[in-house]
Amino acid sequence: MAKSGNVPERYATALFSLAGDKGLLDAVAADLSVLSTLLDQSADFRQLVDSPVLSRAEQAKGIAAIASKAGVTDLTRRFLGTLASNRRLSALASVAVRYKAKLAASRGEHTAQVISAMALRPGQLEALREKLTAKLGGRVTFELKIDPEILGGLIVKIGSRMIDSSVRGRLERIGFAMKGSM
């Protein structure tokens, strides 16, 4: 039996394959972006997706109404119906993330999450993009976040890799090394 942690990956792979066969890769990605935004902004939508109390039929009816109102493609609408009938709507956010990662990988693109203490200037971003492109190959896009608690420097996450050159990270490593030498 498959592990539940693989559920979003399996659904994302299936959706990616179907969307590719129908030439709808970008349209489905746009649909998933709309649905992800709705999940972030609507407590009612999150409750519909996550509620173990609602029946399959209630979830299917609710998700069909939302899909219709959001104007998603027929493929995405049917996919959402499948998630609802299989009691997997709670995996929707994870499926969306994995689908977008598959789309980016198929295009040789990389998304780097960049956390900085303050906003980076365009020249700094371009220098970082050049270094990452040389290291990774392909196009690099950024998800920028500001976290003043890192004090300075950057934290760059690409997939499961992380480069922490933040001042906070350096101080933590020095503190850990000092504890080990005492």
C-alpha positions as CSV (number, residue, x, y, z in Angstrom):
1,M,0.0,0.0,0.0
2,A,1.3,3.5,-0.9
3,K,2.2,5.9,1.9
4,S,-0.2,8.9,2.4
5,G,2.8,11.2,1.9
6,N,2.9,10.2,-1.7
7,V,-0.8,11.1,-2.4
8,P,-0.2,14.7,-3.5
9,E,2.7,13.6,-5.7
10,R,0.6,10.9,-7.4
11,Y,-2.3,13.2,-8.1
12,A,0.1,16.0,-9.3
13,T,1.8,13.5,-11.7
14,A,-1.6,12.3,-13.0
15,L,-2.9,15.8,-13.5
16,F,0.4,16.9,-15.2
17,S,0.2,13.9,-17.6
18,L,-3.4,14.6,-18.5
19,A,-2.8,18.3,-18.9
20,G,0.2,17.6,-21.1
21,D,-1.8,15.2,-23.3
22,K,-4.5,17.9,-23.8
23,G,-2.1,20.8,-24.3
24,L,-3.4,22.5,-21.1
25,L,-0.3,22.6,-19.0
26,D,-0.3,26.4,-18.5
27,A,-4.1,26.6,-18.2
28,V,-4.2,24.1,-15.4
29,A,-1.3,25.9,-13.7
30,A,-3.3,29.1,-13.9
31,D,-6.4,27.2,-12.4
32,L,-4.3,25.9,-9.6
33,S,-2.9,29.4,-8.9
34,V,-6.5,30.7,-8.6
35,L,-7.5,27.9,-6.3
36,S,-4.4,28.3,-4.2
37,T,-5.2,32.0,-3.8
38,L,-8.7,31.1,-2.8
39,L,-7.4,28.7,-0.2
40,D,-5.2,31.4,1.2
41,Q,-7.9,34.0,1.3
42,S,-11.1,32.1,2.2
43,A,-11.7,30.3,5.5
44,D,-14.9,28.9,4.0
45,F,-13.1,27.3,1.1
46,R,-10.4,25.9,3.5
47,Q,-13.2,24.4,5.6
48,L,-14.8,22.8,2.6
49,V,-11.5,21.3,1.5
50,D,-10.3,20.2,5.0
51,S,-13.5,19.2,6.7
52,P,-13.8,15.5,7.6
53,V,-17.4,16.0,8.6
54,L,-18.7,16.9,5.1
55,S,-19.7,13.9,3.0
56,R,-18.2,13.2,-0.4
57,A,-21.3,14.4,-2.1
58,E,-21.3,17.7,-0.1
59,Q,-17.6,18.3,-0.9
60,A,-18.2,17.4,-4.6
61,K,-21.1,19.8,-4.8
62,G,-19.2,22.6,-3.1
63,I,-16.1,22.2,-5.1
64,A,-18.1,22.0,-8.4
65,A,-19.7,25.4,-7.5
66,I,-16.4,27.0,-6.7
67,A,-14.8,25.6,-9.9
68,S,-17.7,26.9,-11.9
69,K,-17.5,30.4,-10.3
70,A,-13.7,30.5,-10.7
71,G,-14.0,29.6,-14.4
72,V,-11.4,26.7,-14.3
73,T,-10.9,24.4,-17.3
74,D,-13.0,21.3,-17.7
75,L,-10.0,19.2,-16.9
76,T,-9.4,21.0,-13.6
77,R,-13.1,20.8,-12.7
78,R,-13.1,17.0,-13.3
79,F,-9.9,16.6,-11.4
80,L,-11.4,18.5,-8.4
81,G,-14.4,16.2,-8.6
82,T,-12.0,13.2,-8.5
83,L,-10.3,14.6,-5.4
84,A,-13.6,15.1,-3.7
85,S,-15.0,11.6,-4.6
86,N,-11.7,10.1,-3.3
87,R,-11.8,12.2,-0.1
88,R,-8.5,13.9,-1.1
89,L,-9.5,17.5,-1.4
90,S,-7.3,18.3,1.6
91,A,-4.3,17.5,-0.6
92,L,-5.2,20.3,-3.1
93,A,-2.6,22.8,-1.9
94,S,0.1,20.2,-2.0
95,V,-1.0,18.9,-5.4
96,A,-0.8,22.5,-6.7
97,V,2.7,23.0,-5.4
98,R,3.9,19.7,-6.9
99,Y,2.2,20.3,-10.2
100,K,3.9,23.7,-10.6
101,A,7.2,22.2,-9.7
102,K,6.8,19.5,-12.4
103,L,5.9,22.2,-14.9
104,A,8.9,24.3,-14.0
105,A,11.2,21.2,-14.1
106,S,9.9,20.2,-17.5
107,R,10.9,23.7,-18.8
108,G,14.3,23.6,-17.1
109,E,13.2,26.4,-14.8
110,H,14.1,26.7,-11.1
111,T,12.4,28.7,-8.4
112,A,14.5,30.0,-5.6
113,Q,13.0,31.2,-2.4
114,V,15.1,34.1,-1.3
115,I,14.8,35.4,2.3
116,S,16.6,38.7,3.1
117,A,16.5,41.1,6.0
118,M,15.4,43.9,3.7
119,A,14.3,44.3,0.1
120,L,17.0,43.5,-2.4
121,R,17.9,46.1,-5.1
122,P,17.4,45.0,-8.8
123,G,21.2,44.9,-9.3
124,Q,21.6,42.5,-6.3
125,L,18.8,40.3,-7.7
126,E,20.3,40.2,-11.1
127,A,23.7,39.2,-9.7
128,L,22.1,36.4,-7.7
129,R,20.1,35.3,-10.7
130,E,23.4,35.1,-12.8
131,K,25.2,33.0,-10.1
132,L,22.3,30.6,-9.7
133,T,21.8,30.3,-13.5
134,A,25.4,29.4,-13.9
135,K,25.2,26.9,-11.1
136,L,21.9,25.3,-12.0
137,G,21.4,26.0,-15.7
138,G,18.0,27.0,-17.0
139,R,15.9,30.0,-16.0
140,V,15.7,31.0,-12.4
141,T,12.8,32.8,-10.9
142,F,12.5,34.2,-7.3
143,E,10.0,34.1,-4.5
144,L,11.1,36.9,-2.4
145,K,10.5,37.2,1.4
146,I,11.7,39.7,3.9
147,D,12.5,38.5,7.4
148,P,14.3,41.2,9.5
149,E,15.1,38.5,12.1
150,I,17.9,37.1,9.9
151,L,19.7,40.4,10.6
152,G,21.6,40.5,7.2
153,G,22.7,38.2,4.4
154,L,20.5,35.8,2.6
155,I,18.8,32.4,2.9
156,V,18.3,30.8,-0.5
157,K,16.1,27.7,-0.9
158,I,15.9,25.7,-4.1
159,G,13.9,22.5,-3.8
160,S,15.4,20.6,-0.9
161,R,18.7,22.6,-0.9
162,M,19.3,25.6,1.3
163,I,22.1,28.0,1.5
164,D,22.1,30.1,4.7
165,S,24.5,33.0,4.6
166,S,22.4,35.1,7.0
167,V,24.0,36.8,10.0
168,R,21.6,34.9,12.3
169,G,22.6,31.6,10.8
170,R,26.3,32.4,11.1
171,L,25.8,33.4,14.8
172,E,23.9,30.2,15.5
173,R,26.7,28.1,13.9
174,I,29.4,30.0,15.9
175,G,27.3,29.5,19.1
176,F,27.0,25.8,18.4
177,A,30.7,25.4,17.7
178,M,31.5,27.2,20.9
179,K,29.3,24.8,22.9
180,G,31.0,21.8,21.3
181,S,34.5,23.0,22.3
182,M,33.7,23.6,25.9
